Amino acid sequence: MGLFSKEPAEKKVYNKALVAMLSKPNEKTFAAMEAASMNWPSGWQGYLFMGLCYDLASCKMPFAPDKADICHSKAKEAGKKAGCKWLDNFYGTFDEAAGNFRMKEDYYPRVEYIRKAGVAMLQWYRLDQNHIFPEKGSKDDVDFWYPLFMGIDTGSSGFFKKSTDEQNECLLHESCFSSYVTACLSYRSSMRDDVVKMGNSIIDDANELSKKHEAEADAFYSRTRDTAAFVNGYAHLIGGGPFVDVLPDLSRKKGWNLIWMSADKGCMSALHFLADLFNSDCRQEVCDSHAYFYRSSSDPQAVAHQLIDLLELSAKKGDPGALHRAKALADDRR
């Protein structure tokens, strides 16, 4: 302790700038964050937040993928200097395609960024762990995710302001992720009514996907609710997350079923998740849930064949991550 435990002045300035930016994100706090990051080379959190804001057009920042790419590059570089494995895991998911391979058309570019960021947040954020703010302080990791997803430009502010088609599409896709982080914030504050409200929102969206619809309506729900089924299913698998007290019939079996539903409806992220976990200790659960969802076989060979078929569809839709997963499954069958 004593003299040798003293925190460097540059790190203090960095932490202060990070808290200020997350408390009130704007051009001024972004500029201060960037200046502080330059003086603290292992500070990656600020660059990550700024990059995601430019990807999502969040916190009143413009949609600027070029600026986002620069920030993400700097975040990865700083993360290596800090030896942060969590950041590698986050980008491993975020850098994957996150579209819907059942759709004929493509999403607006910003929509896919919302889906990428949302799925990466979902898989690498835990209520009981802090990776972004590992040191004791005034902030928890939810204080990073909440302003990011709640600040996405959906054109919903202003009574007389008409939202664009792009903004409306973004609203449809960010809703399950903003509901999730709102529930996480409410869970920390023991605001049970808000947790119930947000949990019900995601559950309702997932249920809509499972209903029978006419062709046009079914395509709409597949395109907009596939991630809600993934979020709902993932919450079941991790024991409820912020919804532990409000999810009905909480079970891993239901979680796997919802994720298979999401993948079958075209969600690339859900498909990646199943393919990755097929080659893990979860293989039997993946196979059993396949049998339940498709009323088919739980034989690993049959399940691998089903996954390969879906991955090939996803690859044709421009999903580069599908190719190496299909190859890994094909090799595993030999």
C-alpha positions as CSV (number, residue, x, y, z in Angstrom):
1,M,0.0,0.0,0.0
2,G,1.2,3.5,0.7
3,L,3.3,5.3,-1.9
4,F,3.3,2.3,-4.3
5,S,-0.5,2.0,-4.5
6,K,-1.1,5.5,-5.6
7,E,-3.2,5.7,-8.7
8,P,-1.6,7.5,-11.7
9,A,-2.9,11.0,-12.3
10,E,-3.7,10.1,-15.9
11,K,-5.9,7.2,-14.8
12,K,-7.8,9.5,-12.4
13,V,-8.4,11.9,-15.2
14,Y,-9.5,9.1,-17.5
15,N,-12.0,7.6,-14.9
16,K,-13.4,11.1,-14.2
17,A,-13.9,11.7,-17.9
18,L,-15.6,8.3,-18.3
19,V,-18.0,8.9,-15.5
20,A,-18.8,12.4,-16.9
21,M,-19.4,11.1,-20.4
22,L,-21.7,8.3,-19.3
23,S,-23.6,10.7,-17.0
24,K,-24.1,13.2,-19.7
25,P,-22.9,12.0,-23.2
26,N,-22.5,14.9,-25.7
27,E,-19.8,16.3,-28.0
28,K,-18.1,18.1,-25.1
29,T,-17.8,15.0,-22.8
30,F,-16.8,12.9,-25.9
31,A,-13.9,15.3,-26.6
32,A,-12.8,15.2,-23.0
33,M,-13.0,11.4,-23.1
34,E,-10.9,11.2,-26.2
35,A,-8.2,13.5,-24.7
36,A,-8.1,11.5,-21.5
37,S,-7.9,8.2,-23.5
38,M,-4.8,9.5,-25.3
39,N,-3.0,10.0,-22.0
40,W,-4.1,6.6,-20.6
41,P,-3.2,4.0,-23.3
42,S,-4.9,1.1,-21.6
43,G,-8.2,2.9,-21.3
44,W,-10.6,1.1,-23.7
45,Q,-14.0,1.8,-22.1
46,G,-14.4,5.3,-23.5
47,Y,-13.5,4.3,-27.1
48,L,-15.9,1.4,-26.9
49,F,-18.8,3.6,-25.8
50,M,-18.1,6.3,-28.4
51,G,-17.7,3.7,-31.1
52,L,-21.1,2.1,-30.3
53,C,-22.7,5.5,-30.1
54,Y,-21.6,6.3,-33.7
55,D,-22.7,2.8,-34.8
56,L,-26.2,3.2,-33.3
57,A,-26.7,7.0,-33.6
58,S,-27.1,7.0,-29.8
59,C,-26.8,9.8,-27.3
60,K,-27.4,12.5,-30.0
61,M,-24.3,11.4,-31.9
62,P,-24.7,11.0,-35.7
63,F,-24.7,7.6,-37.4
64,A,-21.0,7.5,-38.5
65,P,-19.6,4.0,-39.1
66,D,-16.2,5.4,-40.2
67,K,-15.8,7.2,-36.9
68,A,-17.1,4.1,-35.1
69,D,-14.5,1.9,-36.8
70,I,-11.7,4.2,-35.6
71,C,-13.0,4.1,-32.1
72,H,-13.3,0.3,-32.1
73,S,-9.8,0.0,-33.5
74,K,-8.5,2.1,-30.6
75,A,-10.6,0.3,-28.1
76,K,-9.1,-3.1,-29.2
77,E,-5.6,-1.7,-29.1
78,A,-6.1,-0.3,-25.6
79,G,-7.8,-3.6,-24.5
80,K,-4.7,-5.5,-25.5
81,K,-2.5,-3.2,-23.5
82,A,-4.8,-3.7,-20.5
83,G,-4.9,-7.4,-21.0
84,C,-8.7,-7.4,-21.1
85,K,-10.1,-10.8,-22.2
86,W,-13.7,-9.6,-21.7
87,L,-13.3,-7.0,-24.5
88,D,-12.0,-9.8,-26.9
89,N,-15.1,-11.8,-26.1
90,F,-17.4,-8.8,-26.6
91,Y,-15.9,-8.0,-30.0
92,G,-15.9,-11.7,-31.0
93,T,-19.7,-11.5,-30.9
94,F,-20.1,-7.9,-32.0
95,D,-18.0,-8.4,-35.2
96,E,-20.3,-11.2,-36.3
97,A,-23.1,-10.7,-38.8
98,A,-26.5,-10.2,-37.1
99,G,-29.0,-10.1,-39.8
100,N,-31.9,-12.4,-40.7
101,F,-31.2,-15.0,-43.3
102,R,-35.0,-15.6,-44.0
103,M,-35.4,-12.0,-45.3
104,K,-35.2,-11.2,-49.0
105,E,-34.2,-7.7,-48.4
106,D,-31.4,-6.3,-46.1
107,Y,-31.9,-4.4,-42.9
108,Y,-31.0,-0.7,-42.8
109,P,-27.3,-0.6,-41.8
110,R,-28.0,0.9,-38.4
111,V,-30.5,-1.8,-37.6
112,E,-27.9,-4.5,-37.9
113,Y,-25.5,-2.6,-35.7
114,I,-28.3,-2.4,-33.1
115,R,-28.7,-6.2,-33.3
116,K,-25.0,-6.8,-33.2
117,A,-24.5,-4.5,-30.1
118,G,-27.6,-5.9,-28.4
119,V,-26.6,-9.6,-28.8
120,A,-23.0,-8.9,-27.7
121,M,-24.3,-7.0,-24.6
122,L,-26.7,-9.8,-23.8
123,Q,-24.0,-12.5,-23.9
124,W,-21.2,-10.7,-22.1
125,Y,-23.0,-8.6,-19.5
126,R,-23.9,-10.1,-16.1
127,L,-25.9,-8.5,-13.3
128,D,-23.5,-9.9,-10.7
129,Q,-20.2,-9.0,-12.6
130,N,-18.5,-5.8,-13.6
131,H,-16.1,-6.0,-16.4
132,I,-16.4,-2.4,-17.7
133,F,-16.1,-1.0,-14.2
134,P,-14.1,-3.6,-12.3
135,E,-13.0,-1.3,-9.6
136,K,-15.2,-0.1,-6.7
137,G,-16.8,3.3,-7.6
138,S,-20.0,5.0,-8.4
139,K,-20.8,3.1,-11.6
140,D,-21.8,-0.4,-12.5
141,D,-21.7,-2.0,-15.9
142,V,-25.4,-1.3,-16.4
143,D,-24.5,2.4,-16.3
144,F,-22.7,1.8,-19.5
145,W,-25.4,-0.1,-21.3
146,Y,-28.4,1.9,-20.2
147,P,-27.6,5.3,-21.8
148,L,-26.4,3.5,-24.9
149,F,-29.6,1.6,-25.7
150,M,-32.0,4.2,-24.3
151,G,-30.3,7.0,-26.3
152,I,-30.7,5.4,-29.8
153,D,-32.2,7.8,-32.3
154,T,-35.7,6.4,-33.1
155,G,-37.3,9.7,-33.9
156,S,-39.8,9.0,-31.1
157,S,-39.3,12.3,-29.3
158,G,-41.4,15.3,-30.3
159,F,-45.2,15.1,-30.6
160,F,-45.3,16.6,-34.1
161,K,-42.1,15.0,-35.4
162,K,-42.6,12.2,-37.9
163,S,-40.2,9.4,-37.7
164,T,-38.5,8.0,-40.9
165,D,-38.9,4.4,-42.0
166,E,-35.3,3.9,-40.8
167,Q,-36.0,5.3,-37.4
168,N,-39.2,3.1,-37.1
169,E,-37.2,0.0,-38.0
170,C,-34.5,0.9,-35.4
171,L,-37.2,1.3,-32.8
172,L,-38.6,-2.2,-33.5
173,H,-35.2,-3.8,-33.1
174,E,-33.8,-1.8,-30.1
175,S,-36.9,-2.3,-28.0
176,C,-36.0,-5.8,-26.6
177,F,-32.5,-4.6,-25.7
178,S,-33.5,-1.3,-24.1
179,S,-36.2,-3.2,-22.2
180,Y,-33.5,-5.7,-21.0
181,V,-31.1,-3.0,-19.8
182,T,-34.0,-1.0,-18.2
183,A,-34.9,-4.2,-16.3
184,C,-31.3,-4.6,-15.2
185,L,-31.2,-1.1,-13.9
186,S,-34.5,-1.5,-12.1
187,Y,-33.4,-4.9,-10.7
188,R,-30.4,-3.1,-9.1
189,S,-32.7,-0.5,-7.7
190,S,-35.3,-3.1,-6.6
191,M,-38.0,-1.4,-8.8
192,R,-39.9,-4.6,-9.3
193,D,-42.8,-3.0,-11.2
194,D,-40.4,-1.8,-13.9
195,V,-38.8,-5.3,-14.1
196,V,-42.2,-6.9,-14.6
197,K,-43.2,-4.3,-17.2
198,M,-40.0,-4.8,-19.2
199,G,-40.0,-8.6,-18.8
200,N,-43.6,-8.7,-20.1
201,S,-42.7,-6.6,-23.1
202,I,-40.1,-9.1,-24.2
203,I,-42.3,-12.1,-23.4
204,D,-45.2,-10.6,-25.4
205,D,-42.9,-10.0,-28.4
206,A,-41.5,-13.5,-28.3
207,N,-45.1,-14.9,-28.0
208,E,-46.1,-13.0,-31.1
209,L,-43.4,-14.7,-33.1
210,S,-44.7,-18.1,-32.1
211,K,-48.3,-17.5,-33.2
212,K,-49.7,-18.4,-36.6
213,H,-49.8,-15.5,-39.1
214,E,-50.6,-14.9,-42.7
215,A,-47.5,-14.9,-44.9
216,E,-47.0,-11.1,-44.9
217,A,-47.6,-10.8,-41.1
218,D,-45.4,-13.9,-40.4
219,A,-42.5,-12.3,-42.4
220,F,-43.0,-9.1,-40.4
221,Y,-42.8,-10.8,-37.0
222,S,-39.9,-13.0,-38.1
223,R,-38.0,-9.9,-39.2
224,T,-38.7,-7.8,-36.1
225,R,-39.3,-10.3,-33.2
226,D,-36.6,-12.9,-33.8
227,T,-34.2,-11.2,-31.4
228,A,-37.0,-10.9,-28.7
229,A,-37.2,-14.7,-28.8
230,F,-33.4,-14.9,-28.5
231,V,-33.4,-12.5,-25.5
232,N,-36.3,-14.3,-23.8
233,G,-34.6,-17.7,-24.4
234,Y,-31.2,-16.5,-23.2
235,A,-32.8,-15.1,-20.0
236,H,-34.2,-18.6,-19.3
237,L,-30.8,-20.2,-19.9
238,I,-29.0,-18.0,-17.4
239,G,-31.6,-18.5,-14.7
240,G,-33.7,-15.4,-15.5
241,G,-31.2,-12.6,-15.4
242,P,-33.1,-9.5,-14.4
243,F,-36.4,-11.4,-14.9
244,V,-35.7,-14.2,-12.5
245,D,-38.8,-13.3,-10.4
246,V,-41.2,-12.6,-13.3
247,L,-40.5,-15.2,-16.1
248,P,-43.3,-17.8,-16.0
249,D,-42.2,-21.4,-15.8
250,L,-38.5,-20.5,-15.8
251,S,-36.6,-23.4,-17.4
252,R,-33.6,-24.2,-19.6
253,K,-35.8,-26.4,-21.7
254,K,-38.0,-23.4,-22.6
255,G,-34.9,-21.3,-23.1
256,W,-33.5,-23.7,-25.7
257,N,-36.8,-23.9,-27.4
258,L,-37.1,-20.2,-27.8
259,I,-33.5,-20.0,-29.2
260,W,-34.3,-22.7,-31.7
261,M,-37.4,-20.7,-32.7
262,S,-35.3,-17.6,-33.1
263,A,-32.8,-19.4,-35.3
264,D,-35.4,-21.1,-37.4
265,K,-37.0,-17.7,-38.1
266,G,-33.7,-16.5,-39.4
267,C,-31.8,-14.9,-36.6
268,M,-28.1,-15.3,-37.4
269,S,-27.1,-14.6,-33.8
270,A,-29.3,-17.4,-32.5
271,L,-28.0,-19.8,-35.1
272,H,-24.4,-18.9,-34.3
273,F,-25.2,-19.5,-30.6
274,L,-26.6,-23.0,-31.3
275,A,-23.8,-24.0,-33.6
276,D,-21.1,-22.9,-31.2
277,L,-22.7,-24.7,-28.3
278,F,-23.3,-27.9,-30.3
279,N,-19.6,-28.5,-30.0
280,S,-19.6,-28.0,-26.2
281,D,-20.9,-29.6,-23.0
282,C,-24.3,-28.3,-24.0
283,R,-24.6,-30.6,-27.0
284,Q,-27.2,-32.9,-25.5
285,E,-29.4,-30.0,-24.5
286,V,-29.1,-28.5,-28.0
287,C,-30.1,-31.9,-29.5
288,D,-32.9,-32.5,-27.1
289,S,-34.4,-29.1,-27.7
290,H,-34.1,-29.7,-31.5
291,A,-36.2,-32.8,-31.1
292,Y,-38.8,-30.9,-29.1
293,F,-39.0,-27.9,-31.4
294,Y,-39.0,-29.8,-34.7
295,R,-40.8,-32.9,-33.4
296,S,-37.9,-34.7,-34.8
297,S,-34.8,-36.7,-33.8
298,S,-32.3,-35.8,-31.1
299,D,-29.6,-37.8,-32.8
300,P,-26.5,-35.5,-33.0
301,Q,-26.0,-36.4,-36.7
302,A,-29.5,-35.2,-37.5
303,V,-29.1,-32.1,-35.5
304,A,-25.8,-31.2,-37.1
305,H,-27.4,-31.7,-40.5
306,Q,-30.2,-29.3,-39.5
307,L,-27.7,-26.7,-38.3
308,I,-25.6,-27.1,-41.5
309,D,-28.7,-26.5,-43.7
310,L,-29.5,-23.3,-41.8
311,L,-25.9,-22.1,-41.8
312,E,-25.8,-22.6,-45.6
313,L,-28.8,-20.4,-45.9
314,S,-27.2,-17.8,-43.6
315,A,-24.0,-17.9,-45.6
316,K,-25.9,-17.2,-48.8
317,K,-27.3,-14.1,-47.1
318,G,-23.9,-12.8,-46.5
319,D,-23.0,-14.3,-43.1
320,P,-19.2,-15.1,-43.2
321,G,-19.3,-16.7,-39.8
322,A,-21.7,-19.3,-41.0
323,L,-19.1,-20.9,-43.3
324,H,-16.5,-21.9,-40.7
325,R,-19.3,-23.1,-38.4
326,A,-20.8,-25.3,-41.1
327,K,-17.4,-26.7,-41.9
328,A,-16.7,-27.5,-38.2
329,L,-20.0,-29.3,-37.9
330,A,-19.4,-31.2,-41.2
331,D,-15.9,-32.3,-39.9
332,D,-17.5,-33.4,-36.6
333,R,-19.9,-35.7,-38.4
334,R,-17.1,-37.6,-40.1
